[in-house]
C-alpha cells in the first residue's frame, strides 16, 4: 500500500465554500403585505415586477395588486380617474374614487390573499393618496385617514417601500402621453415627492426609502437589502 500523496500535490481541489442562497429570506414573507410606492417616473413598477418574480421563484405565493384598478369595478373607476377629459374633478371626489377602487380591491383580493397566507404586493396604496391628494392636493391628513380606515378595514401594510427620485430624472422616464395626474405640473409633483418623504419620517417603523435615481440593477440591490433588513426585524 503506497503512502498517501502529500496534501500540496493533490490534484483534488478543496470544495468551494457553499454560497448560501442570497434569496433564502424570501419565504418568510408569506402572509405579509408590502407596498411599493413613489412619484410618477420613480421606476417602482419595474422594481415591483422584479421583486414579485424573485418571490415567486423562491416559492412564495404572491398576490399582485395594482392601484387604481385591479378589479373589474376598480378598472372602471381608474378610467374615470386618469382620463384627462375630467379635469373639473373635485379633490374630494378624486380622493374618494381612489379609495372606492381600494375598498373593492381590499375586499375582493387583499384580505382573501392574506387569509390564504400569500405575500400581498401592492403597486401604490393609501401612501399614494396621502402624497397626491394630501401633500400635493391639499386635503388634510385626518380626512384621508378617516376614509382610509373605512376603505381598508384591517388591511394595513407591514412595510411601505418608497422609491425616491428627483424630478428631472422622474420626468425623463415618463411616457410623453401624460395621464390626468401626470399632467399636473412640476410644482405639484415636487409636493408629491416631499409628501412621501414626510410620510416616511412620520412613520419610520412602517416606511423605508430607496434611492431610485440609480440604474435599475443598483436600485434592485438596495430594494432587496432594505426589504430583507426591515422584514427580518
Ligand atoms: P398609474 O398609471 O397606475 O401610474 P403608476 O404606474 O405611476 O403607478 O397611474 C396612477 C396615477 O394615480 C399616478 O399618477 C398616481 C395617482 N394616484 C393618486 O393620485 N392617488 C392614489 O391614491 C393612487 C393610488 C394613485
Boltz pocket constraint, residues with backbone or C-beta under 6 A from the ligand:
constraints:
  - pocket:
      binder: B
      contacts: [[A, 38], [A, 39], [A, 40], [A, 41], [A, 45], [A, 67], [A, 68], [A, 82], [A, 98], [A, 99], [A, 123], [A, 124], [A, 125], [A, 126], [A, 128], [A, 129], [A, 130], [A, 132], [A, 133], [A, 179], [A, 181], [A, 182]]
      max_distance: 6.0
